[in-house]
């Protein structure tokens, strides 16, 4: 057992070392990116919720230096090392991640990523937010996705529209789109990436046997695949009746390993109870023996 533990620790360390050997370079043009809006206390509150759900497991509570012992160390994001970086740099790191930190590109929307930064900055009294970028000053493409379900063809049709500098909206060609379905743990990509055609359309065939909820509904989201962050994008989310109705118990409904008390599997409860009884049995036995020894002594005297 010890050997296995040692092996696991060594293995994790070696992964950590190869990973930390890679650098986490932020492209120069990303460092200057600023949030598209002024941070408000509401955004900080939203950001806090997102932080607690998505980041705290590794980075710990803000200002408490209680981050998870990983290699490389995640560090406390309220501290100098993170706070001295400009907003664009933080945004880029959160967007692309670096193992073991996941990329949040498809997990959090752009706004949500900015809200987390708003929350992080609330721990830095010296922080002054740079002027928000106005839409007009954005040099890249501004793309919005829209999603429809074609019932006959059993296809999900995603339309990409682009806002031009003069405010006109046109179909956007050549935009890479990824489709996701929501599962228990985050989002799962379906099919390959598709590139929009001249009409701004990307069409996804849907697997017929995709499990949905009891009524066959599936939450589908479409996002622009833009690894270089050259576009300002808005994805689309819809709940579509395209899945196979599946009666899935929720993760916490049945007996499960990770459940607490009453919902743990019977064997865990039994083994646990048994070991508690044995341990206490031993303690009582020892106390009883000691008392017996003292009694024997008294008689002898
Ligand atoms: C699985 C663990 C994990 C999760 C979850 C995680 N991170 Fe990280 N994060 C790390 C690690 C490890 C590093 C250090 C990487 C390095 O320095 O090479 C890091 C680094 C960072 C950095 C750069 C800090 C610096 O000092 O340069 C930022 C910013 C950051 N994380 C933000 C976030 C945010 C925001 C979230 C949640 C949305 C998050 N992280 C979720 C593990 C995680």
py3Dmol code that shows the C-alpha trace and the ligand (Angstrom):
import py3Dmol

protein = """\
ATOM      1  CA  UNK A   1       0.000   0.000   0.000  1.00  0.00           C
ATOM      2  CA  UNK A   2       2.787   2.397   0.945  1.00  0.00           C
ATOM      3  CA  UNK A   3       4.606   1.631  -2.269  1.00  0.00           C
ATOM      4  CA  UNK A   4       1.543   2.393  -4.297  1.00  0.00           C
ATOM      5  CA  UNK A   5       1.149   5.737  -2.528  1.00  0.00           C
ATOM      6  CA  UNK A   6       4.779   6.583  -3.061  1.00  0.00           C
ATOM      7  CA  UNK A   7       4.478   5.636  -6.699  1.00  0.00           C
ATOM      8  CA  UNK A   8       1.424   7.834  -7.149  1.00  0.00           C
ATOM      9  CA  UNK A   9       3.125  10.773  -5.468  1.00  0.00           C
ATOM     10  CA  UNK A  10       6.234  10.398  -7.621  1.00  0.00           C
ATOM     11  CA  UNK A  11       4.116  10.090 -10.730  1.00  0.00           C
ATOM     12  CA  UNK A  12       2.088  13.209  -9.956  1.00  0.00           C
ATOM     13  CA  UNK A  13       5.281  15.135  -9.180  1.00  0.00           C
ATOM     14  CA  UNK A  14       6.869  14.095 -12.450  1.00  0.00           C
ATOM     15  CA  UNK A  15       3.804  15.264 -14.377  1.00  0.00           C
ATOM     16  CA  UNK A  16       3.885  18.492 -12.422  1.00  0.00           C
ATOM     17  CA  UNK A  17       7.529  19.046 -13.271  1.00  0.00           C
ATOM     18  CA  UNK A  18       7.155  18.479 -16.992  1.00  0.00           C
ATOM     19  CA  UNK A  19       4.172  20.811 -16.948  1.00  0.00           C
ATOM     20  CA  UNK A  20       5.866  23.561 -14.977  1.00  0.00           C
ATOM     21  CA  UNK A  21       8.823  23.315 -17.321  1.00  0.00           C
ATOM     22  CA  UNK A  22       6.573  24.718 -20.022  1.00  0.00           C
ATOM     23  CA  UNK A  23       6.127  28.424 -19.849  1.00  0.00           C
ATOM     24  CA  UNK A  24       2.816  30.200 -19.713  1.00  0.00           C
ATOM     25  CA  UNK A  25       3.480  33.028 -22.093  1.00  0.00           C
ATOM     26  CA  UNK A  26       0.799  35.625 -22.619  1.00  0.00           C
ATOM     27  CA  UNK A  27       0.946  37.188 -26.108  1.00  0.00           C
ATOM     28  CA  UNK A  28       1.684  40.913 -25.977  1.00  0.00           C
ATOM     29  CA  UNK A  29      -1.554  41.900 -27.685  1.00  0.00           C
ATOM     30  CA  UNK A  30      -3.516  39.989 -25.024  1.00  0.00           C
ATOM     31  CA  UNK A  31      -1.903  41.813 -22.103  1.00  0.00           C
ATOM     32  CA  UNK A  32      -3.510  45.074 -23.120  1.00  0.00           C
ATOM     33  CA  UNK A  33      -7.030  43.641 -23.384  1.00  0.00           C
ATOM     34  CA  UNK A  34      -9.396  45.326 -20.930  1.00  0.00           C
ATOM     35  CA  UNK A  35     -12.879  44.459 -19.691  1.00  0.00           C
ATOM     36  CA  UNK A  36     -15.737  45.737 -21.872  1.00  0.00           C
ATOM     37  CA  UNK A  37     -17.547  47.211 -18.848  1.00  0.00           C
ATOM     38  CA  UNK A  38     -16.860  48.861 -15.495  1.00  0.00           C
ATOM     39  CA  UNK A  39     -16.802  46.405 -12.607  1.00  0.00           C
ATOM     40  CA  UNK A  40     -19.723  46.795 -10.199  1.00  0.00           C
ATOM     41  CA  UNK A  41     -20.336  45.285  -6.744  1.00  0.00           C
ATOM     42  CA  UNK A  42     -22.977  43.016  -8.348  1.00  0.00           C
ATOM     43  CA  UNK A  43     -20.400  41.658 -10.759  1.00  0.00           C
ATOM     44  CA  UNK A  44     -18.026  41.039  -7.869  1.00  0.00           C
ATOM     45  CA  UNK A  45     -20.763  39.086  -6.120  1.00  0.00           C
ATOM     46  CA  UNK A  46     -21.419  37.013  -9.243  1.00  0.00           C
ATOM     47  CA  UNK A  47     -17.681  36.556  -9.588  1.00  0.00           C
ATOM     48  CA  UNK A  48     -17.439  35.301  -6.028  1.00  0.00           C
ATOM     49  CA  UNK A  49     -20.015  32.575  -6.715  1.00  0.00           C
ATOM     50  CA  UNK A  50     -18.170  31.551  -9.872  1.00  0.00           C
ATOM     51  CA  UNK A  51     -14.879  31.571  -7.975  1.00  0.00           C
ATOM     52  CA  UNK A  52     -16.205  29.385  -5.173  1.00  0.00           C
ATOM     53  CA  UNK A  53     -17.576  26.900  -7.677  1.00  0.00           C
ATOM     54  CA  UNK A  54     -14.753  26.775 -10.230  1.00  0.00           C
ATOM     55  CA  UNK A  55     -11.524  27.995  -8.692  1.00  0.00           C
ATOM     56  CA  UNK A  56     -11.570  27.574  -4.915  1.00  0.00           C
ATOM     57  CA  UNK A  57     -10.844  23.838  -5.035  1.00  0.00           C
ATOM     58  CA  UNK A  58      -7.330  24.669  -6.223  1.00  0.00           C
ATOM     59  CA  UNK A  59      -6.708  28.309  -5.322  1.00  0.00           C
ATOM     60  CA  UNK A  60      -8.299  28.150  -1.865  1.00  0.00           C
ATOM     61  CA  UNK A  61     -10.185  30.980  -0.223  1.00  0.00           C
ATOM     62  CA  UNK A  62      -9.053  34.479  -1.166  1.00  0.00           C
ATOM     63  CA  UNK A  63      -6.422  35.877   1.163  1.00  0.00           C
ATOM     64  CA  UNK A  64      -6.164  32.674   3.207  1.00  0.00           C
ATOM     65  CA  UNK A  65      -3.152  31.139   1.455  1.00  0.00           C
ATOM     66  CA  UNK A  66      -4.855  27.757   1.642  1.00  0.00           C
ATOM     67  CA  UNK A  67      -4.485  26.681  -1.972  1.00  0.00           C
ATOM     68  CA  UNK A  68      -4.235  23.008  -2.896  1.00  0.00           C
ATOM     69  CA  UNK A  69      -0.757  21.492  -2.772  1.00  0.00           C
ATOM     70  CA  UNK A  70      -0.244  21.094  -6.503  1.00  0.00           C
ATOM     71  CA  UNK A  71       2.790  21.395  -8.736  1.00  0.00           C
ATOM     72  CA  UNK A  72       3.149  24.112  -9.862  1.00  0.00           C
ATOM     73  CA  UNK A  73       1.490  25.776  -6.862  1.00  0.00           C
ATOM     74  CA  UNK A  74      -1.750  27.575  -7.824  1.00  0.00           C
ATOM     75  CA  UNK A  75      -1.096  30.345  -5.305  1.00  0.00           C
ATOM     76  CA  UNK A  76      -3.497  32.765  -3.657  1.00  0.00           C
ATOM     77  CA  UNK A  77      -4.996  35.002  -6.330  1.00  0.00           C
ATOM     78  CA  UNK A  78      -5.367  37.929  -3.936  1.00  0.00           C
ATOM     79  CA  UNK A  79      -1.567  38.109  -3.605  1.00  0.00           C
ATOM     80  CA  UNK A  80       1.076  40.095  -5.440  1.00  0.00           C
ATOM     81  CA  UNK A  81       2.030  37.422  -7.989  1.00  0.00           C
ATOM     82  CA  UNK A  82      -1.422  37.450  -9.566  1.00  0.00           C
ATOM     83  CA  UNK A  83      -2.449  41.024  -8.705  1.00  0.00           C
ATOM     84  CA  UNK A  84       0.554  42.638 -10.386  1.00  0.00           C
ATOM     85  CA  UNK A  85      -0.599  41.290 -13.755  1.00  0.00           C
ATOM     86  CA  UNK A  86      -2.792  43.470 -15.961  1.00  0.00           C
ATOM     87  CA  UNK A  87      -6.425  42.418 -16.470  1.00  0.00           C
ATOM     88  CA  UNK A  88      -5.733  41.165 -19.998  1.00  0.00           C
ATOM     89  CA  UNK A  89      -3.078  38.804 -18.733  1.00  0.00           C
ATOM     90  CA  UNK A  90      -5.364  37.343 -16.049  1.00  0.00           C
ATOM     91  CA  UNK A  91      -8.172  37.041 -18.584  1.00  0.00           C
ATOM     92  CA  UNK A  92      -5.923  35.191 -21.012  1.00  0.00           C
ATOM     93  CA  UNK A  93      -4.665  32.777 -18.352  1.00  0.00           C
ATOM     94  CA  UNK A  94      -8.196  31.978 -17.190  1.00  0.00           C
ATOM     95  CA  UNK A  95      -9.305  31.536 -20.818  1.00  0.00           C
ATOM     96  CA  UNK A  96      -6.562  29.146 -21.953  1.00  0.00           C
ATOM     97  CA  UNK A  97      -5.574  27.543 -18.623  1.00  0.00           C
ATOM     98  CA  UNK A  98      -2.455  25.459 -18.155  1.00  0.00           C
ATOM     99  CA  UNK A  99      -2.427  21.934 -16.764  1.00  0.00           C
ATOM    100  CA  UNK A 100      -3.491  21.183 -14.119  1.00  0.00           C
ATOM    101  CA  UNK A 101      -5.597  24.331 -14.400  1.00  0.00           C
ATOM    102  CA  UNK A 102      -8.418  23.737 -16.884  1.00  0.00           C
ATOM    103  CA  UNK A 103      -9.131  26.129 -19.743  1.00  0.00           C
ATOM    104  CA  UNK A 104     -12.275  28.056 -18.962  1.00  0.00           C
ATOM    105  CA  UNK A 105     -12.941  29.103 -22.551  1.00  0.00           C
ATOM    106  CA  UNK A 106     -15.939  26.782 -22.836  1.00  0.00           C
ATOM    107  CA  UNK A 107     -16.881  26.596 -19.176  1.00  0.00           C
ATOM    108  CA  UNK A 108     -17.336  30.280 -18.380  1.00  0.00           C
ATOM    109  CA  UNK A 109     -18.652  32.928 -20.737  1.00  0.00           C
ATOM    110  CA  UNK A 110     -16.502  35.980 -21.421  1.00  0.00           C
ATOM    111  CA  UNK A 111     -18.574  38.069 -19.030  1.00  0.00           C
ATOM    112  CA  UNK A 112     -18.270  35.435 -16.323  1.00  0.00           C
ATOM    113  CA  UNK A 113     -14.490  35.406 -16.719  1.00  0.00           C
ATOM    114  CA  UNK A 114     -14.450  39.183 -16.293  1.00  0.00           C
ATOM    115  CA  UNK A 115     -16.682  38.934 -13.212  1.00  0.00           C
ATOM    116  CA  UNK A 116     -14.165  36.560 -11.595  1.00  0.00           C
ATOM    117  CA  UNK A 117     -11.472  39.140 -12.281  1.00  0.00           C
ATOM    118  CA  UNK A 118     -13.728  41.822 -10.777  1.00  0.00           C
ATOM    119  CA  UNK A 119     -13.973  39.607  -7.694  1.00  0.00           C
ATOM    120  CA  UNK A 120     -10.197  39.039  -7.587  1.00  0.00           C
ATOM    121  CA  UNK A 121      -9.579  42.786  -7.863  1.00  0.00           C
ATOM    122  CA  UNK A 122     -11.851  43.496  -4.899  1.00  0.00           C
ATOM    123  CA  UNK A 123      -8.971  42.157  -2.780  1.00  0.00           C
ATOM    124  CA  UNK A 124      -6.547  44.719  -4.183  1.00  0.00           C
ATOM    125  CA  UNK A 125      -7.029  48.201  -2.697  1.00  0.00           C
ATOM    126  CA  UNK A 126      -4.446  49.615  -5.115  1.00  0.00           C
ATOM    127  CA  UNK A 127      -6.285  48.446  -8.215  1.00  0.00           C
ATOM    128  CA  UNK A 128      -7.649  51.052 -10.582  1.00  0.00           C
ATOM    129  CA  UNK A 129      -9.678  49.690 -13.449  1.00  0.00           C
ATOM    130  CA  UNK A 130      -8.511  50.807 -16.892  1.00  0.00           C
ATOM    131  CA  UNK A 131     -11.114  52.429 -19.139  1.00  0.00           C
ATOM    132  CA  UNK A 132     -13.482  49.757 -20.465  1.00  0.00           C
ATOM    133  CA  UNK A 133     -13.070  48.950 -24.131  1.00  0.00           C
ATOM    134  CA  UNK A 134     -15.905  50.308 -26.177  1.00  0.00           C
ATOM    135  CA  UNK A 135     -17.294  48.054 -28.881  1.00  0.00           C
ATOM    136  CA  UNK A 136     -16.226  50.486 -31.567  1.00  0.00           C
ATOM    137  CA  UNK A 137     -12.614  50.399 -30.478  1.00  0.00           C
ATOM    138  CA  UNK A 138     -12.496  46.631 -30.811  1.00  0.00           C
ATOM    139  CA  UNK A 139     -10.407  45.840 -33.862  1.00  0.00           C
ATOM    140  CA  UNK A 140     -11.463  42.229 -34.442  1.00  0.00           C
ATOM    141  CA  UNK A 141     -14.734  40.686 -35.550  1.00  0.00           C
ATOM    142  CA  UNK A 142     -17.823  40.883 -33.338  1.00  0.00           C
ATOM    143  CA  UNK A 143     -19.744  37.641 -33.802  1.00  0.00           C
ATOM    144  CA  UNK A 144     -23.047  36.527 -32.316  1.00  0.00           C
ATOM    145  CA  UNK A 145     -24.400  32.999 -32.618  1.00  0.00           C
ATOM    146  CA  UNK A 146     -27.992  31.929 -32.915  1.00  0.00           C
ATOM    147  CA  UNK A 147     -29.268  28.377 -32.782  1.00  0.00           C
ATOM    148  CA  UNK A 148     -32.269  26.542 -34.199  1.00  0.00           C
ATOM    149  CA  UNK A 149     -33.346  22.947 -34.390  1.00  0.00           C
ATOM    150  CA  UNK A 150     -34.438  21.520 -37.703  1.00  0.00           C
ATOM    151  CA  UNK A 151     -37.010  18.935 -36.666  1.00  0.00           C
ATOM    152  CA  UNK A 152     -37.293  17.247 -40.063  1.00  0.00           C
ATOM    153  CA  UNK A 153     -33.627  16.858 -40.741  1.00  0.00           C
ATOM    154  CA  UNK A 154     -32.791  16.291 -37.072  1.00  0.00           C
ATOM    155  CA  UNK A 155     -30.077  18.873 -37.311  1.00  0.00           C
ATOM    156  CA  UNK A 156     -28.947  21.745 -35.153  1.00  0.00           C
ATOM    157  CA  UNK A 157     -28.487  24.826 -37.274  1.00  0.00           C
ATOM    158  CA  UNK A 158     -26.221  27.521 -35.923  1.00  0.00           C
ATOM    159  CA  UNK A 159     -26.214  30.950 -37.548  1.00  0.00           C
ATOM    160  CA  UNK A 160     -23.303  33.326 -37.072  1.00  0.00           C
ATOM    161  CA  UNK A 161     -23.935  37.038 -37.466  1.00  0.00           C
ATOM    162  CA  UNK A 162     -21.293  39.670 -37.542  1.00  0.00           C
ATOM    163  CA  UNK A 163     -21.665  43.263 -36.505  1.00  0.00           C
ATOM    164  CA  UNK A 164     -19.848  45.566 -38.865  1.00  0.00           C
ATOM    165  CA  UNK A 165     -18.197  48.825 -37.865  1.00  0.00           C
ATOM    166  CA  UNK A 166     -21.139  50.818 -39.265  1.00  0.00           C
ATOM    167  CA  UNK A 167     -23.530  48.924 -36.993  1.00  0.00           C
ATOM    168  CA  UNK A 168     -24.908  46.707 -39.774  1.00  0.00           C
ATOM    169  CA  UNK A 169     -25.392  43.015 -39.067  1.00  0.00           C
ATOM    170  CA  UNK A 170     -24.418  40.477 -41.732  1.00  0.00           C
ATOM    171  CA  UNK A 171     -24.027  36.677 -41.925  1.00  0.00           C
ATOM    172  CA  UNK A 172     -20.529  35.740 -40.871  1.00  0.00           C
ATOM    173  CA  UNK A 173     -18.657  33.198 -42.973  1.00  0.00           C
ATOM    174  CA  UNK A 174     -15.572  31.294 -41.887  1.00  0.00           C
ATOM    175  CA  UNK A 175     -16.341  31.216 -38.177  1.00  0.00           C
ATOM    176  CA  UNK A 176     -15.419  27.997 -36.387  1.00  0.00           C
ATOM    177  CA  UNK A 177     -18.262  26.756 -34.202  1.00  0.00           C
ATOM    178  CA  UNK A 178     -18.242  24.065 -31.508  1.00  0.00           C
ATOM    179  CA  UNK A 179     -21.396  22.475 -30.148  1.00  0.00           C
ATOM    180  CA  UNK A 180     -21.733  21.232 -26.584  1.00  0.00           C
ATOM    181  CA  UNK A 181     -24.306  19.395 -24.517  1.00  0.00           C
ATOM    182  CA  UNK A 182     -24.580  19.825 -20.797  1.00  0.00           C
ATOM    183  CA  UNK A 183     -23.742  16.747 -18.745  1.00  0.00           C
ATOM    184  CA  UNK A 184     -23.337  16.123 -15.035  1.00  0.00           C
ATOM    185  CA  UNK A 185     -19.814  17.422 -14.983  1.00  0.00           C
ATOM    186  CA  UNK A 186     -19.580  20.366 -17.307  1.00  0.00           C
ATOM    187  CA  UNK A 187     -20.024  20.413 -21.042  1.00  0.00           C
ATOM    188  CA  UNK A 188     -19.331  17.699 -23.550  1.00  0.00           C
ATOM    189  CA  UNK A 189     -18.478  18.564 -27.134  1.00  0.00           C
ATOM    190  CA  UNK A 190     -20.615  16.842 -29.783  1.00  0.00           C
ATOM    191  CA  UNK A 191     -19.205  16.170 -33.210  1.00  0.00           C
ATOM    192  CA  UNK A 192     -16.392  18.046 -34.845  1.00  0.00           C
ATOM    193  CA  UNK A 193     -15.799  21.770 -35.161  1.00  0.00           C
ATOM    194  CA  UNK A 194     -17.759  23.245 -38.073  1.00  0.00           C
ATOM    195  CA  UNK A 195     -16.949  26.346 -40.072  1.00  0.00           C
ATOM    196  CA  UNK A 196     -19.821  28.591 -41.117  1.00  0.00           C
ATOM    197  CA  UNK A 197     -20.567  28.804 -44.851  1.00  0.00           C
ATOM    198  CA  UNK A 198     -21.299  31.917 -46.938  1.00  0.00           C
ATOM    199  CA  UNK A 199     -24.745  32.172 -45.375  1.00  0.00           C
ATOM    200  CA  UNK A 200     -23.218  32.110 -41.922  1.00  0.00           C
ATOM    201  CA  UNK A 201     -24.580  28.614 -41.259  1.00  0.00           C
ATOM    202  CA  UNK A 202     -22.951  25.708 -39.465  1.00  0.00           C
ATOM    203  CA  UNK A 203     -25.065  22.550 -39.452  1.00  0.00           C
ATOM    204  CA  UNK A 204     -24.605  19.769 -36.924  1.00  0.00           C
ATOM    205  CA  UNK A 205     -26.111  16.304 -37.253  1.00  0.00           C
ATOM    206  CA  UNK A 206     -27.261  15.092 -33.909  1.00  0.00           C
ATOM    207  CA  UNK A 207     -26.513  11.619 -32.568  1.00  0.00           C
ATOM    208  CA  UNK A 208     -29.907   9.899 -32.263  1.00  0.00           C
ATOM    209  CA  UNK A 209     -29.104   8.087 -29.046  1.00  0.00           C
ATOM    210  CA  UNK A 210     -27.959  11.079 -27.021  1.00  0.00           C
ATOM    211  CA  UNK A 211     -29.475  10.706 -23.557  1.00  0.00           C
ATOM    212  CA  UNK A 212     -31.641  13.604 -22.479  1.00  0.00           C
ATOM    213  CA  UNK A 213     -33.594  14.131 -19.298  1.00  0.00           C
ATOM    214  CA  UNK A 214     -36.885  12.402 -18.480  1.00  0.00           C
ATOM    215  CA  UNK A 215     -38.684  14.297 -21.240  1.00  0.00           C
ATOM    216  CA  UNK A 216     -35.806  14.005 -23.691  1.00  0.00           C
ATOM    217  CA  UNK A 217     -34.615  17.588 -23.323  1.00  0.00           C
ATOM    218  CA  UNK A 218     -30.949  18.404 -23.698  1.00  0.00           C
ATOM    219  CA  UNK A 219     -29.258  21.726 -23.004  1.00  0.00           C
ATOM    220  CA  UNK A 220     -27.235  22.529 -26.084  1.00  0.00           C
ATOM    221  CA  UNK A 221     -24.819  25.409 -26.411  1.00  0.00           C
ATOM    222  CA  UNK A 222     -22.923  26.714 -29.398  1.00  0.00           C
ATOM    223  CA  UNK A 223     -19.680  28.626 -29.002  1.00  0.00           C
ATOM    224  CA  UNK A 224     -17.189  30.178 -31.348  1.00  0.00           C
ATOM    225  CA  UNK A 225     -13.859  28.410 -31.337  1.00  0.00           C
ATOM    226  CA  UNK A 226     -11.458  31.316 -31.193  1.00  0.00           C
ATOM    227  CA  UNK A 227      -8.216  30.165 -29.548  1.00  0.00           C
ATOM    228  CA  UNK A 228      -6.372  33.322 -30.516  1.00  0.00           C
ATOM    229  CA  UNK A 229      -9.042  35.528 -28.986  1.00  0.00           C
ATOM    230  CA  UNK A 230      -9.282  37.714 -32.050  1.00  0.00           C
ATOM    231  CA  UNK A 231     -13.054  37.879 -32.000  1.00  0.00           C
ATOM    232  CA  UNK A 232     -15.534  39.190 -29.520  1.00  0.00           C
ATOM    233  CA  UNK A 233     -18.135  36.463 -29.420  1.00  0.00           C
ATOM    234  CA  UNK A 234     -21.486  35.652 -27.889  1.00  0.00           C
ATOM    235  CA  UNK A 235     -22.594  32.020 -27.874  1.00  0.00           C
ATOM    236  CA  UNK A 236     -26.091  30.596 -27.941  1.00  0.00           C
ATOM    237  CA  UNK A 237     -27.788  28.265 -25.469  1.00  0.00           C
ATOM    238  CA  UNK A 238     -31.060  26.409 -25.960  1.00  0.00           C
ATOM    239  CA  UNK A 239     -32.879  23.517 -24.372  1.00  0.00           C
ATOM    240  CA  UNK A 240     -33.928  21.263 -27.221  1.00  0.00           C
ATOM    241  CA  UNK A 241     -36.099  18.154 -27.257  1.00  0.00           C
ATOM    242  CA  UNK A 242     -33.586  16.062 -29.168  1.00  0.00           C
ATOM    243  CA  UNK A 243     -32.354  13.526 -26.634  1.00  0.00           C
ATOM    244  CA  UNK A 244     -33.571  10.053 -25.834  1.00  0.00           C
ATOM    245  CA  UNK A 245     -35.759  10.326 -22.727  1.00  0.00           C
ATOM    246  CA  UNK A 246     -33.644   8.895 -19.935  1.00  0.00           C
ATOM    247  CA  UNK A 247     -34.618   8.572 -16.331  1.00  0.00           C
ATOM    248  CA  UNK A 248     -31.330   9.470 -14.747  1.00  0.00           C
ATOM    249  CA  UNK A 249     -31.302   9.702 -10.991  1.00  0.00           C
ATOM    250  CA  UNK A 250     -29.492  12.787  -9.870  1.00  0.00           C
ATOM    251  CA  UNK A 251     -25.971  12.234  -8.572  1.00  0.00           C
ATOM    252  CA  UNK A 252     -27.016  12.670  -4.987  1.00  0.00           C
ATOM    253  CA  UNK A 253     -30.237  10.709  -5.166  1.00  0.00           C
ATOM    254  CA  UNK A 254     -29.076   7.112  -4.827  1.00  0.00           C
ATOM    255  CA  UNK A 255     -26.485   5.528  -2.628  1.00  0.00           C
ATOM    256  CA  UNK A 256     -23.081   6.619  -3.786  1.00  0.00           C
ATOM    257  CA  UNK A 257     -19.516   6.583  -2.771  1.00  0.00           C
ATOM    258  CA  UNK A 258     -19.281  10.326  -2.410  1.00  0.00           C
ATOM    259  CA  UNK A 259     -22.547  10.702  -0.534  1.00  0.00           C
ATOM    260  CA  UNK A 260     -22.653  11.387   3.183  1.00  0.00           C
ATOM    261  CA  UNK A 261     -24.238   9.435   6.001  1.00  0.00           C
ATOM    262  CA  UNK A 262     -27.514   7.806   5.064  1.00  0.00           C
ATOM    263  CA  UNK A 263     -26.825   7.745   1.357  1.00  0.00           C
ATOM    264  CA  UNK A 264     -23.436   6.053   1.431  1.00  0.00           C
ATOM    265  CA  UNK A 265     -23.328   2.477   0.108  1.00  0.00           C
ATOM    266  CA  UNK A 266     -24.242  -0.155   2.691  1.00  0.00           C
ATOM    267  CA  UNK A 267     -20.803  -1.770   2.639  1.00  0.00           C
ATOM    268  CA  UNK A 268     -19.124   1.502   3.563  1.00  0.00           C
ATOM    269  CA  UNK A 269     -21.507   2.050   6.461  1.00  0.00           C
ATOM    270  CA  UNK A 270     -20.972  -1.560   7.645  1.00  0.00           C
ATOM    271  CA  UNK A 271     -17.177  -1.491   7.417  1.00  0.00           C
ATOM    272  CA  UNK A 272     -17.097   1.857   9.112  1.00  0.00           C
ATOM    273  CA  UNK A 273     -19.397   0.802  11.947  1.00  0.00           C
ATOM    274  CA  UNK A 274     -17.506  -2.445  12.406  1.00  0.00           C
ATOM    275  CA  UNK A 275     -14.139  -0.723  12.631  1.00  0.00           C
ATOM    276  CA  UNK A 276     -15.507   1.778  15.127  1.00  0.00           C
ATOM    277  CA  UNK A 277     -16.824  -1.082  17.261  1.00  0.00           C
ATOM    278  CA  UNK A 278     -13.505  -2.958  17.077  1.00  0.00           C
ATOM    279  CA  UNK A 279     -11.450   0.105  18.000  1.00  0.00           C
ATOM    280  CA  UNK A 280     -13.674   0.951  20.947  1.00  0.00           C
ATOM    281  CA  UNK A 281     -13.685  -2.731  21.932  1.00  0.00           C
ATOM    282  CA  UNK A 282      -9.912  -2.617  22.148  1.00  0.00           C
ATOM    283  CA  UNK A 283      -9.909   0.538  24.204  1.00  0.00           C
ATOM    284  CA  UNK A 284     -12.405  -0.948  26.656  1.00  0.00           C
ATOM    285  CA  UNK A 285     -10.424  -4.160  26.807  1.00  0.00           C
ATOM    286  CA  UNK A 286      -7.228  -2.269  27.628  1.00  0.00           C
ATOM    287  CA  UNK A 287      -8.913  -0.162  30.292  1.00  0.00           C
ATOM    288  CA  UNK A 288     -10.492  -3.302  31.734  1.00  0.00           C
ATOM    289  CA  UNK A 289      -7.114  -5.084  31.806  1.00  0.00           C
ATOM    290  CA  UNK A 290      -5.442  -2.154  33.565  1.00  0.00           C
ATOM    291  CA  UNK A 291      -8.156  -2.121  36.197  1.00  0.00           C
ATOM    292  CA  UNK A 292      -7.727  -5.866  36.666  1.00  0.00           C
ATOM    293  CA  UNK A 293      -3.970  -5.460  37.147  1.00  0.00           C
ATOM    294  CA  UNK A 294      -4.536  -2.859  39.839  1.00  0.00           C
ATOM    295  CA  UNK A 295      -7.013  -5.101  41.617  1.00  0.00           C
ATOM    296  CA  UNK A 296      -4.591  -8.013  41.596  1.00  0.00           C
ATOM    297  CA  UNK A 297      -1.887  -5.779  43.027  1.00  0.00           C
ATOM    298  CA  UNK A 298      -4.138  -4.625  45.878  1.00  0.00           C
ATOM    299  CA  UNK A 299      -4.885  -8.187  46.926  1.00  0.00           C
ATOM    300  CA  UNK A 300      -1.216  -9.045  46.976  1.00  0.00           C
ATOM    301  CA  UNK A 301      -0.366  -6.123  49.193  1.00  0.00           C
TER     302      UNK A 301
END
"""
ligand_1 = """\
43
LIG
C -7.280 22.170 -11.079
C -6.787 23.274 -10.308
C -7.100 24.686 -10.722
C -8.342 25.251 -10.927
C -9.703 24.602 -10.822
C -8.091 26.643 -11.231
N -6.748 26.896 -11.246
Fe -5.879 28.669 -11.653
N -4.046 27.820 -11.461
C -3.798 26.509 -11.102
C -2.375 26.280 -11.068
C -1.695 24.969 -10.698
C -1.766 27.499 -11.417
C -0.276 27.819 -11.540
C 0.179 27.523 -12.929
C 1.597 27.971 -13.139
O 2.042 28.857 -12.435
O 2.217 27.436 -14.038
C -2.847 28.445 -11.658
C -2.658 29.758 -12.035
C -3.659 30.701 -12.173
C -3.453 32.078 -12.511
C -2.130 32.738 -12.751
C -1.583 33.143 -11.431
C -0.180 33.648 -11.495
O 0.318 33.879 -10.400
O 0.380 33.822 -12.572
C -4.677 32.683 -12.519
C -4.975 34.141 -12.803
C -5.639 31.670 -12.213
N -4.994 30.474 -12.024
C -6.987 31.896 -12.125
C -7.932 30.889 -11.940
C -9.346 31.131 -11.914
C -9.999 32.483 -12.005
C -9.934 29.917 -11.772
C -11.415 29.619 -11.739
C -12.227 30.177 -12.780
C -8.886 28.917 -11.665
N -7.685 29.550 -11.774
C -9.093 27.563 -11.494
C -4.754 25.551 -10.819
C -6.120 25.726 -10.920
"""
view = py3Dmol.view(width=600, height=400)
view.addModel(protein, "pdb")
view.setStyle({"model": 0}, {"cartoon": {"style": "trace"}})
view.addModel(ligand_1, "xyz")
view.setStyle({"model": 1}, {"stick": {}})
view.zoomTo()
view.show()
